Amino acid sequence: MDFLYEYGLFLAKTVTFVLAFIAIIAVIAASAIKQKHKKGELEITDLSEQFEEVEQEVIHALLNKEELKQKEKADKLLAKKKAKEDKLSAKKKSTLDHDGVIPGKSKVFVIDFKGSIDAKEVSSLREEVSAILSVATKEDEVFVRLESGGGMVHGYGLASSQLDRIRQHDIPLTVSVDKVAASGGYMMACVANKIIAAPFAILGSIGVIAQLPNFNKLLKKHNIDFEQFTAGEFKRTVTMFGENTEKGKEKFIEELEETHVLFKNFVSEHRASLDLNKVATGEHWFGTKALELGLVDTIQTSDDYLQNISKSHKVVAIKYEVKKGLAEKFAKAASLSVEGILGKLLQKNRVFPS
């Protein structure tokens, strides 16, 4: 009887564990399915308000009690005055004027673009640009904090076209480069009316590159045949496993040159003053040298620019983001747990990667 009791208890625990595990998997799977169809959301942050809060916090920390009292009185009077002005302004015009334009200060809409090799971030960029174009006027400005070392031509071509939508609506566009805007990154930057860059930001690299390993000799050494079938003489010009012909290589280089010409024409169209013979060599330069070459217009950081303009404009950051589902969160948590365990083991055994 004791054996049966113990066995029954063990079986009940096992069944409970299995059912719980299945339930967790089902929830994760359902979440993953929902995530595929879930739309993202726009996050809007009032940067002007943030700048003002920081400024006030620092001022309060620097004042003594008596000075602080005087400042609070002055702030209250200023707030009352502003409230009266806003009330009078509200009576004169409705929330939207006859053109559907939001009244008030001119606005600066801030977008962040950190580009990967395939420029997958363009899916969020297109939503952010569309949202801005629905409310922005010619008196406003779009400010893009850009960071990218470039990547695939078609991806960055589309990203550049998204920024060009802003120009087509005659809305001033400023691109800021604090770190790097090279190759496809510069393709995006050159669309702007104005480019600002930090002194040590990397810019340029107006060129095209393609590289791939070839394992044909290795396969031959081990008597492994590689067969490739195509219809069309140049369906595949070069390959990783077959023997590349001189004719195929020449055609591939020709395609690279054509792409480079398109790139140069695009840059020239948006920055006609550039000497392409000097800047379209595939080289890159730091911000100060880029200014000399005409690749940028001003040496300045994005922080400095936004803080200055927030005195006269309302600065708002726009970000389109798809919230992570339970499956992604679970996977990330599991990944972090594994990394933590490995880290402890490495530390314990005093083994560190080079």
C-alpha positions, 0 to 999 in steps of 0.5 A: 500500500505504501508503494502504491501511495508513493507511486500515485503521489509521484504520478500526480506530481509528474502529470501536474508538471507536464500539464503546467509545461504544456500550458506555458508552451501554449501561452507562448505559442499563442503570444507568438501568433498574436505578435505576427499580426500585432501592429506597433504603437507611436510613442510621443515624447515631449523633449522640450518639457524634459529640457525644461525640467532638467534646467529647473532641477539644476537651478533649484539645486544651485539656489539657497532658500531665500533665492528659491523663494524669490524664484518660486514667486516669480515663476507663479507670476509668470505661470499666471501671465502665461495662463491668461495669454493661453486663455485669450489665444484659445478664444481667438482660435479653435483647437485646429484652424481652418486648414487643419493646422495645430496652432502654437509654436513651430515644432521640431519632430525628432526621429532616431534611425540606427541602421543595421546592414539590411536596414530593417528599421525602415519599417518603423521609419515609414510609420514615423514619417507618415505620422509626422506628415499628417500634422507637420507644416512648412513652418515645422522641422524634422530632425533625424538622429542618424547612425549607420555604417551602411548596408544593402543597397535596396534597403537604404535606397528605400530608407532614403526615399522615406526621408525624401517624402519629407523634402517633397512636402517642403518641410525642412529636414535636418540630419544629425550624425553624432557617430557614423553615417557612411555608405548607405548611411550617407545616402540617407543623410544627403537627402537633408536640407542641412547636415550637422555632425560631431567633430569625430563622426565618420562620414562618406564612404560613397562607394560599393563593395561586394565580397564572398569566399570561394570554396571551389578549390577545397571541394575539388581537393575532396573530390566533391562536385558542385553543379549549378543550373541557370537559365540566362547567361548572367543569372548567376555571375559569381558563386561561392562553390563553383569556379568563377569565370573571367566573364562572370567576374567582369559582369559582376564588377560592371554591375557594381560600377553601375550601382556606384554611378546610381549612388553618385547621381543620387548624392549629386542630385541632393548636394550639387555643390559636392566635388564627386571626383574627390568624395565618391572614392569610397573613402570616409572622413571625420566630421571636421574634414567632411565639413571642408569637403562639403559633406556636412554643413555644420559641426555640432552635436544633436544634443546642442542643436536640440537644446538650443532650438527648444527655446523657440520651438516645441521639440517632440520625439516620435518613435514607432515600436512594436511591443515585444510579445511574451515569446520574445520576452521569454526567449530574452530572459532565457538567453540572459539566464544562460549568459549569466550562468556561463559568465559565472562559470568563466569567472569561477574558472578564471577563463576569459575570452580574448 
